[in-house]
Amino acid sequence: MDTIQDSAQKFLDEMNRVGYSIKSKNIASAALSRLIHYHLENKCTQLNSTLTDAYTNGLQDRLNGDAMGQYFAREHLWFIRKYLEYCKSGVINADRFTLPKLPFPESFVRVINSYTEDVSKNEQQRKSRAWAPKRYAYWLSNHGIASFSDAKVTDLRQFILEDSKNLKSKTIPNFRSELRRFHIWLYENNYTKSTFEEFFDFKVAIENKIHPAALPDDIAAVIRQINLNTAIGKRDYAAIMLGVVLGLRISDIKKLQLTDIDWRRGEIRIAQHKTGKPLALPLTTDVGEALKDYIINGRPKFDDPHVFLSHQAPIRPIKAGSSFGSAYTKYMKSAGINGKGGFYQLRRAVGKNLVVAGVPVTTVSQVLGHTDISNTKQYIALDTRNLKVCALDFDGIRPRRWSE
């Protein structure tokens, strides 16, 4: 009987065969990864109706929130339902998922439609240009403001402050840019008396979350849980070592091919999945030994260029990054490590260790394959030891009205 990971992968493969878009497949993959993780947390490796009902009921509860919060739950519930239907029938029905429209007055709809028609060259641009104005219109209508002309700069500021909490930090600059473009159009077409240019010219400090790095003791405890006498244990160990030592992303690990490993020169050369940029890293002894042991003694004898393969029929390359993430989480739990954590913290540990060792940020950026050095600077915040050295000494500084 298939494991839940295998049945989920078959469903994703079938989605690909029948022509679903990359976006739909990514959403389905994310939804099923969370469902798989929930099963594994409850020590179940096969699809279980009781666990599935409990998980989907939790998603259903999210539908009682505001309309923006419902998007995640609605699309995940839809794809989980399609997956369950596929498990029973072996086919995917032809209907497609569409998100519900945000509710706001028709007066907003007419203006946004005019805007998108005016500034867009095709249907894709019309959708992308409408994204920020629609969120703005929804917020205004929920705050008793019936038209864009009635909105004040204080309303715009409050909207951005509130809505930015629901966006990734990298998305916020683009979000502000789209709103700026929209307000210039509103002014030029006599919908507002101002472009609010003074507001958009003001640089807003965006809070970037500093995600923790895996602790050395935790990593060691996780590795001790891996059974290196099994083929899957050898595979998991090799994959985790690529994250622990080289800081590779899961997306690059699962796509790693045999030809990417230059054993003579002692290098791993890849084109990064996230950025498309080439990256060359040293094949350290520990990583090389882990890969060699898996390839020679654990990897299925199967004609495929990918290093990491599934170990249950049908044999195929690992497509879901959640396979490695779930494995790492499983070993964490076996080691008695509680709290938030995941495979990506291994990459953060590599970045932190390099910064703590005094490696220049530019070099760390190259090792991690960052295209923007600002992505690397966050690792400085993890270097608490040296940050303490930089702290301001308040000795001799007395607050106003200080009394001994």
N, C-alpha and C positions, 0 to 999 in steps of 0.2 A: 504493500500500500504506500502511495506517495506521501512524503512529508509535506507539511504545509508550504515549505520553501519550494519544493519541486512543483506542486500544483500551482503556486503563484507564478513561478517562472513560465510554466506552460501557458497560463492565461496571458501573460505579457507577450510571449512569442506569438500567440494567436492574434492578439491585438495588432501586432506588427504585420502579420500575414494578411489580415483583412483590411489594413489601410488606415488605422487610427493615426492621428497626428503625433509628432514627437511630444508636444505639450501634454496631450491626453495620456500618453504612455508614461510620462514623468510623474503626472499626478497619480495615476493608478499605482505606479511603483512605490511612491511615497505612502499612499494609503495602505497598501498591502504590507509594506515594511513595518508600519506601526502595528498592524494586526498580528504579524508574525512575532514581533517583539513581545507583544502582550501574551501570546501563547507560550513563548519560551520562558517568560518571567514566571509563568504558572506551570513550568516543567512539562509542557505538552508539545510534542514535535509534529503532531498531525492535526488537521483541521477538526476543531471541536465545536459543536453547535452551542453548548452552554457558554463557553468562553467567548465565542463570536457574538452571541446575544448580549453578554455583559459588556463587551467592548462597544458594540454599536449603540447600546442604550446610553452609554456615556457620551457618545457623539450626538445622540438624539437630544440629550439635555442641553447641548450647546445651541440648539436651534431656538431655544427660548430667549437667547440673548439678542443684542441689537443686530440689524441687518448686515453690518460689516462683518461681525463675528460669525455669522451663519455661513459665509462662503466656504470656509474650510470644512465645516461639518457636512454641508450639503454635497460637495463634490466627493469627499472621501466616502460618505455613505453610499453614494451612487455607484462608485467603482467597486466597493465591497459587494454590493448587491449583484452587480454584473459578474463578479468573480464567483460568487456562490451559485449563480445560475449556470455559469460555465462548468463548475465542478459537478453539477447534476446532469447537465445535458451534453456537455462536450462542445457546445457552440456558443458564440457570442451574438446576441440579438443585434439588429442593425441600428437601433435607436442610439442617438448621441446625447451627451449631457450638455445642458445649457444652464448657466447660472441665472438665478432670478434677477430681475432688474431692480436697481435701487429705487425705492419709492420717493418721488419728489414732484412738486406741482408742474403742470404742463407749461407754465410760463418759463421755467428753467429749461425744459426739454427743447422748446422752440429756439431759444438762444444758443444752446449747445449744438444743436443740429446745424444752425446757420454757421456757427464758428467752424465746425469740422468740415462742412462742405466748402467753406471759403479757403481754408488753409491746407487742405489735404489733397493729395494727388491720386490716391487709391483707397480701397476699402480698409487695408491694413493700417494706413495712416489715420483714417477717420477713427478707428477704434483706439489707437494709441493717443491721439490728441484729445479724445473725450474722457480719458481715464481720470485725470486730475480734476477737470471741471465738474465731472459727475460727483466725485467725492465731496467737492466743495458745495455743490448744490444740495446734496443730501444733508450735509452738516447745517447749512443755512436754514433749510426748511424745518429741521428739527429744533432750531433755536428761534423759531417764529419770524424769520426773515423771508419775505415772499418773492423777492427779486434781487438780482445782482446789483441794481442801482441803489437799493436800500442798505447794502452792506458797507460798513465803515472799516477803516484800516485796523481798528481794534478787533473787529470780528475776524478779519483775515489772519491777524496775528494769533488769535486764540485758536482758530481752526488748525493752523499749521502746527502749533504747539501740541494740540491734542492728537491730531491725526498722525503726526510723525512717530508717535509711540507705537503705531501699528505697522510701521515700515522699517525695512532694513536701513542701516545707516548709509549704505552706498546708494540707496534709492532716493534718499531725501534731496540731494542736490538736483537731480533730474525732476523730482516732484516740484520743487520751487521754480525751476526753469520753465516747466509747463504752465504753472500758474502765472508766472510773469508774462509769458507769451499771450496767455488768455486775457489777462487784464489790459495789455496794450491793445488787443483787438477790441475789447469791450469799449475802451475809451475812443478808439478811432471810429467806431460805429455808433457812438452816442448812447451807449447803454450805461456808462458811468461818467462821472465828471473828473475822474483822476485815474492815472495808470498805477497809482500806489508805488511809483518808482522808488520813492525814498525808502519804502519798506524793503523792497527787493534788493536795493543796493546795500542794505545793512547786512553784514555777514553774521550769521547766527552760528554759535558754537553748537555742534551736534555731538551729543553724548555717544561715544563708542563703547560698547560693552567689552570689557576685558575678560575673555573666557579663560578659565584656569587651565594649567598644564598638568598632565599626569605626573604624580609624584614618583620618584625613583623606587621607593619601597613598594608602592602599589604595582608598578610595572614588573618588578621582580617577583612579587606575589602572584601576579597574573601568569607570568611565564612558567612558574612552578606548577601551575594547574594543567599545563598542556601535556598530553600523553604522546611522547615522541616515538612510541612504539607502534602507533597507528598511522595509516596513510593520511587521514584527515588531520591528525595532530601535527604531522610534518608540514602539511599545507598551511594550517593556521599559524604555526610557528614561523614559517618562512614569510608569510604575509605580515605578521606582527613585527618581525624584525625589520622589514622594509620601512614600516612606520616608525619604530623605535629608534633606529640608527640613522636612516636617511631622511625621515620626515616626509615620505611620499604620501600623497593623497590616496584614498581608497579608489577613486576613479582611475588613477594611473596604475595602481597595483593590479586591479582586475583586468586592465588592458595590456599589461606587460607581456611582451612576446619573447620567445626564446632567442630571437635574433637581436633583441635589445641588450642582451648581456654579452659583453666582450670579455671573455674569460682571459684572453692573452694580455690585454691591456689593463684588465682590472677595472672596468668601467660599466656603468649602466647608462644607456643613452635612450631618451624617450622624447616624444612630442607630447607636451602636457595636454591632457584632455580639457582642462578648464580654460587655458589661455591659448593653446595651439603653439606655444613657444617651445623650442628645443631645450632640453635640460640634460646635462651630463653630470653624473655623480660617481664617486669612487666605489668600487665593489669591495667593501671591507671584508676582512677574513670571516667575521661572524655571520655577516649577511651571505657571503659566498658559500659558506659551509651549509647554512640553512637551506639555500636554494638548491645546492647540489644534492643534498640528502633527499629533498622532496622530489626533484626531477628524476633522480636515478631510482630511488627506493619507494616513492609514494605516489607519484603522478601516474594516472591511468595511461596505458599504452594506447594512445589515440592520436590519429593524424590531424593535429591542429597546432597552429603556431603559438597559441596563448600558453603562458606558463601555468596559470591556475585553471583547473577544470573541476567540474562537478564530479562527485564520486558515486553517483547513482544514475542508473539508466533513465533517460538517454544521456550519455556522456556528452558534454558540451562546455564551451567557455562559460565562466561565471559572469553573468550579466548584471546581477543585482548587487550593488555595493553593500546592501544590508547583510549579505552573507558573512562578510568579515566583521561588520559592526556587531551583528548578533553574536558571533563567536566570541568577540572580545568581551561583550557584556556578560556572556555566560561564564567566562573564566573569572571575571570580576566577582560575580556572585559566588562562585565556587571558592574564591579566596576570602570571602567574607567582607568584601569592600562594598559599602553602601553609599548612597548619594548619587548625584549626577556624574556621569562620566561617559566616555565613549572613545572610539578609535581616533577621532580627530585630536583628542588631547595628547596623543603620542607626537603628532606633528608640532603641537605647541610646546611640548617638552623639549624637542630638538631645538626650536627657535630660542627658547628660554636659556637652555644650556649653553648655546653658542654665545648669546649676549653676556651671560654671567662670566663666561670664560674670557671676555674681552675682545671677541671677534667683532670687527667693524660692522655696523648695520648694513652697509652696502654689500659686504661679503655674505652676510646672513640672508639678505634678499636674493642673492644669486643662488645660494644653496637651496633655498626653499622655492625657487622659481617664481618669485613675485614679479609682476610687471610694473608695480608702483611701490616705491620704497615706503610710502605712507602705510602700506599694509604690514610692513615689517616693524615699524616703530612701536607698534602695540606691544611687542615682546619686551621692550625696555621697561614697560610698566610691570612686567612679571619679575624683573630683577630687583626684588625688595632689598636685598643686601646692599647694593650700590646706591639705590634710591635713598636709603637712610643717610648715606654719606653726603648726598646732595641737599639734605634737609636744612632749612634755615635755622641758625642758632639764635634763640630768643634771649640768650643770657644778656642781662643789662637793659633789656627793653621792658619798660613798665607801662601798663595801661593808664589812660587818663584817670585822675583821682585815685591813684594807687595809694594804699596806706599799708605800712609795715604791720 
